[in-house]
């Protein structure tokens, strides 16, 4: 879906530079806001706010207003939700499945679209549906870096983002296998630690994955 004068190449370059995209998925918006605050203090500037968080578009709007922050929406279920998130300031839309309906709102907003896949057939379907990058999910249970390396051998020009089971110990292996960047969820945004106020552990995990 990338087209002339699009912002997508620059957005993908920013995601590559970040190397790790925190996937913020918590049961309530207060924990999500706390996680983002702590991660920002640790030096992270890119965030995927999932739609499983109550009032997620409101948090996206707050983050999008902050200088130097790149925010996207994750687990986006339909085009209407994508439109709400894009209007709030999301610059990339992520779904862990293939949904062609998400392409049009992303194109209109000059935003990047990441669609999910595991198999070569699904990767082709994601690209045909308008994906600018393909999210390999769940990455760890599908075979980890070895599975990604096999996909890259068939799709050498595809921008891949493995997510699911990524942690500080395997980020380098995923990048070496051909990932452009990775998504990291519970191994970074640990809600139990957030609820307990364990800021030090969360920030140590963040600093461990900084480029």
C-alpha positions as CSV (number, residue, x, y, z in Angstrom):
1,X,0.0,0.0,0.0
2,X,3.0,2.3,0.1
3,X,2.6,5.0,-2.4
4,X,4.3,8.2,-3.7
5,X,4.6,11.0,-1.1
6,X,3.5,8.5,1.6
7,X,4.8,8.8,5.1
8,X,5.1,5.0,5.4
9,X,8.8,4.7,4.5
10,X,9.7,7.2,7.2
11,X,7.5,5.4,9.7
12,X,9.1,2.1,9.0
13,X,12.5,3.6,9.3
14,X,11.6,4.9,12.7
15,X,10.4,1.5,13.8
16,X,13.6,-0.1,12.5
17,X,15.7,2.5,14.4
18,X,13.7,1.8,17.6
19,X,14.4,-2.0,17.1
20,X,11.9,-2.9,19.8
21,X,8.2,-1.8,19.9
22,X,6.7,-2.2,23.4
23,X,3.2,-3.8,23.1
24,X,1.3,-2.2,25.9
25,X,-1.5,-4.6,26.9
26,X,-3.0,-4.2,30.4
27,X,-6.4,-4.8,32.0
28,X,-6.9,-1.1,32.8
29,X,-5.9,2.2,31.4
30,X,-4.2,3.4,34.6
31,X,-1.6,0.5,34.4
32,X,-1.1,1.2,30.7
33,X,-0.4,4.9,31.4
34,X,2.0,4.0,34.2
35,X,3.8,1.5,31.9
36,X,4.3,4.1,29.2
37,X,5.5,6.7,31.7
38,X,8.1,4.4,33.1
39,X,9.2,3.2,29.7
40,X,9.5,6.8,28.4
41,X,11.7,7.7,31.4
42,X,13.9,4.7,30.6
43,X,14.4,6.1,27.0
44,X,11.8,4.3,24.9
45,X,9.8,6.5,22.5
46,X,7.7,4.1,20.4
47,X,4.6,2.4,21.8
48,X,1.8,0.1,20.5
49,X,-1.3,0.6,22.5
50,X,-3.6,-2.4,22.2
51,X,-7.4,-2.1,21.8
52,X,-7.8,-4.6,24.7
53,X,-7.1,-1.7,27.0
54,X,-10.2,0.2,28.1
55,X,-10.3,3.7,26.6
56,X,-7.2,3.0,24.5
57,X,-7.9,5.7,21.9
58,X,-7.8,8.3,24.7
59,X,-4.3,7.1,25.8
60,X,-3.2,7.2,22.1
61,X,-4.4,10.8,21.9
62,X,-2.4,11.8,25.0
63,X,0.7,10.1,23.8
64,X,0.4,11.5,20.2
65,X,0.5,15.0,21.7
66,X,3.9,14.4,23.3
67,X,6.9,15.6,21.2
68,X,9.2,12.8,20.1
69,X,6.7,9.9,20.7
70,X,5.6,7.6,17.9
71,X,2.4,5.8,18.9
72,X,0.4,3.1,17.2
73,X,-2.7,1.0,17.8
74,X,-2.6,-2.8,18.3
75,X,-5.1,-5.6,18.1
76,X,-7.3,-3.3,15.9
77,X,-10.5,-5.3,15.2
78,X,-12.1,-3.4,12.4
79,X,-11.9,-0.3,10.1
80,X,-14.0,1.9,12.4
81,X,-11.6,1.3,15.3
82,X,-8.7,2.0,13.0
83,X,-10.3,5.3,12.0
84,X,-10.8,6.3,15.7
85,X,-7.2,5.5,16.5
86,X,-5.8,7.3,13.5
87,X,-7.9,10.3,14.3
88,X,-6.4,10.2,17.8
89,X,-2.9,10.3,16.4
90,X,-1.9,6.7,15.8
91,X,0.8,6.5,13.1
92,X,0.7,2.7,12.6
93,X,-2.1,0.2,12.9
94,X,-1.4,-3.4,13.9
95,X,-3.6,-6.5,13.7
96,X,-2.4,-10.1,14.5
97,X,-4.5,-11.4,11.5
98,X,-5.2,-10.4,7.9
99,X,-8.0,-7.8,7.5
100,X,-8.1,-6.1,4.1
101,X,-10.5,-3.5,5.5
102,X,-7.8,-1.8,7.5
103,X,-5.8,-0.7,4.4
104,X,-8.0,2.1,3.3
105,X,-8.1,4.1,6.6
106,X,-4.3,3.7,6.9
107,X,-3.8,4.9,3.3
108,X,-6.0,7.9,3.9
109,X,-4.1,8.8,7.1
110,X,-0.7,8.1,5.5
111,X,-0.1,5.6,8.3
112,X,1.6,2.2,8.3
113,X,-0.3,-1.0,8.4
114,X,1.1,-4.2,10.0
115,X,-0.9,-7.4,9.5
116,X,-0.3,-10.7,11.2
117,X,0.8,-14.0,9.7
118,X,2.6,-17.2,10.5
119,X,2.8,-19.2,7.3
120,X,4.1,-18.3,3.8
121,X,0.5,-18.4,2.5
122,X,-0.6,-15.9,5.3
123,X,2.4,-13.6,4.5
124,X,1.2,-13.4,0.9
125,X,-2.3,-12.8,2.0
126,X,-1.1,-10.0,4.4
127,X,0.8,-8.3,1.6
128,X,-2.1,-8.6,-0.8
129,X,-4.4,-7.0,1.8
130,X,-2.1,-3.9,1.9
131,X,0.3,-4.6,4.7
132,X,3.4,-2.4,4.8
133,X,5.0,-4.8,7.3
134,X,4.1,-8.3,8.4
135,X,3.7,-9.2,12.1
136,X,4.8,-12.8,12.8
137,X,2.6,-13.8,15.6
138,X,2.9,-15.8,17.8
139,X,6.6,-15.9,17.0
140,X,8.0,-18.1,19.7
141,X,5.5,-20.9,19.5
142,X,5.7,-20.9,15.7
143,X,9.4,-21.6,15.8
144,X,11.2,-18.5,17.0
145,X,14.1,-17.0,15.0
146,X,14.5,-20.2,13.0
147,X,11.0,-19.9,11.6
148,X,11.5,-16.2,10.8
149,X,14.8,-17.0,9.0
150,X,12.9,-19.5,6.8
151,X,10.3,-16.9,6.0
152,X,12.9,-14.3,5.2
153,X,14.6,-16.7,2.7
154,X,11.3,-16.8,0.7
155,X,10.4,-13.1,1.3
156,X,13.7,-11.3,1.4
157,X,12.2,-7.8,0.8
158,X,9.4,-8.0,3.3
159,X,9.5,-6.0,6.5
160,X,9.0,-8.5,9.3
161,X,8.1,-7.8,13.0
162,X,8.0,-11.0,15.1
163,X,5.9,-10.6,18.3
164,X,5.0,-13.1,21.0
165,X,7.6,-14.6,23.3
166,X,10.2,-11.9,22.5
167,X,12.4,-11.0,25.4
168,X,15.8,-9.2,25.9
169,X,17.6,-12.5,25.5
170,X,16.4,-13.3,22.0
171,X,15.9,-9.8,20.4
172,X,19.4,-10.1,18.8
173,X,18.6,-13.5,17.4
174,X,15.4,-12.3,15.8
175,X,17.2,-9.3,14.3
176,X,20.0,-11.6,13.0
177,X,17.3,-13.8,11.5
178,X,16.0,-10.9,9.4
179,X,13.5,-9.0,11.6
180,X,13.3,-5.3,10.9
181,X,12.1,-4.8,14.4
182,X,10.3,-6.8,17.1
183,X,7.3,-6.3,19.3
184,X,7.7,-7.1,23.0
185,X,4.7,-7.4,25.3
186,X,4.5,-9.2,28.6
187,X,8.2,-9.6,29.0
188,X,8.6,-5.9,29.0
189,X,5.1,-4.6,30.1
190,X,4.7,-6.9,33.1
191,X,1.3,-5.9,34.6
192,X,1.9,-7.7,37.9
193,X,5.1,-5.6,38.4
194,X,3.3,-2.5,37.3
195,X,0.5,-3.1,39.9
196,X,3.2,-3.7,42.5
197,X,4.9,-0.4,41.7
198,X,8.1,-2.2,40.7
199,X,9.4,0.6,38.5
200,X,13.0,-0.4,38.8
201,X,12.5,-3.8,37.2
202,X,10.4,-2.5,34.4
203,X,12.9,0.2,33.6
204,X,15.8,-2.2,33.8
205,X,14.1,-4.4,31.2
206,X,13.6,-1.4,29.0
207,X,17.2,-0.3,29.2
208,X,18.3,-3.8,28.3
209,X,16.6,-3.7,24.9
210,X,17.5,-0.1,23.9
211,X,19.5,0.0,20.6
